[in-house]
């Protein structure tokens, strides 16, 4: 059976960590979110602990409350254009900027914020 990239991405998100994120999970995701050659979330978003944060996108705070469904957050990072075609956010997964595993690490980090 052949899956589209979007379905495969959502399946990868659902196969993410089986346990809740803890502060011990945060360092790899934090590094990816703050790295200018990978996630670079700070270019557009304010994140607690970041510096020189952007304000084009919403602050990335209270993420677990805002996105209790992990798959939705994964989908938005994978390809925000599926939710908002006019977005400025790059389709990180669809364009191969971040792998499914890297997106899951960033989500683990954001869920600690």
Buried (B, 14 or more C-beta within 10 A) or exposed (E): EEEEEBEBBBEBBEEBBEEEBEEEBBEBBBBBBBEEEBBBBBEBBBBEEBEEBBEEBEEBEEBBEEBEEBBEBBBBBBBBBBEEEEBEBBBBBBEEBBBBEBBBBBBBBBBBB
